[in-house]
Amino acid sequence: MSGYTLYLVVTLPEGTRISGTLSHPNLYAVLVELILPYVICIALIYIKHKDYKKTTCLIAAILSVAGVLSLLFTQSRGGCIGFFAGLMFLLLLKVYMMKISSTGISIKKICMCAMLIVVLVGGFFSQIDKLSRSYDYERILLWTSSYHMWEDHKMFGVGLANWKDAYEEKYILPAAKEHDLTMPHNVFMIFLSQTGIIGTFGYLVFLIGIMVFLIKKIIGGSSNYLYYAMLWAFVAITVHGLVDSGITNKFALKVFFSYAGITLAMDRVIDEEKNYQVLREAK
């Protein structure tokens, strides 16, 4: 994927948004932002492992860097912001987990994490004028239309997959220029307008439930490093969903839960390895 992305960067006109192997840059950004945390976490594990092979470590590092470049070349604001928001969340969680010692090692790590967050946030806001696009105001109009849908259908919404019909029939605002749309580019507004209070409450339970589950696993000292990647990816797709379809996109849903399944399956692998080690020592 990264190789093809870099090939397109070289061959296409400068400034072209890269869609990679998919039909749209935003969709490609979803794919990259969900997979890349796993690639980076695996790379870090290889680097830290006492018996690592330099070749394997180098390949993992190259894939991580190439993946970040692929994401940036999509020029997807939601994808990039989501990815780095997930990174910042992990750093803050790591800071919370650190025990500040008198040696100053933990303090040094905390300061480095804080500086990285400041640089990333500062860099984003310094480019805010370049990130604006002509259709940004249109998104606000879409969210307003979705809110009006909810006002008329507070409990159950207009129904799943009915947003487009409702929008075209009644809720297009006079200032809106985009009339042929299927969703309001905001996950919360998607749930609020289509499923009302009940569906939105269900989404919040899902959102908070996944976050609490993953944070507990990490704080609890799980040896399954993929939980870090899963939390990173989940934060990324949630933040991306504030300006796009996010987790409601079927493609994004399949990718996320495929990797989530691998993450949970790793627990069984780790447990079997521990049991094998115990039996071996007993013999």
Secondary structure, 3 states (H helix, E strand, C coil): CHHHHHHHHHHCCCCCCCCCCCCCHHHHHHHHHHHHHHHHHHHHHHHHCCCCCHHHHHHHHHHHHHHHHHHHHCCCHHHHHHHHHHHHHHHHHHHHHCCCCCCCHHHHHHHHHHHHHHHHHHHHHHCHHHHCCCCHHHHHHHHHHHHHHHHHCCCCCCCCCCHHHHHHHHHCCCCCCCCCCCCCCCHHHHHHHHHHHHHHHHHHHHHHHHHHHHHHHHHCCCCCCHHHHHHHHHHHHHHHCCCCCHHHCHHHHHHHHHHHHHHHHHHHHHHHHHHHHHHHHHC
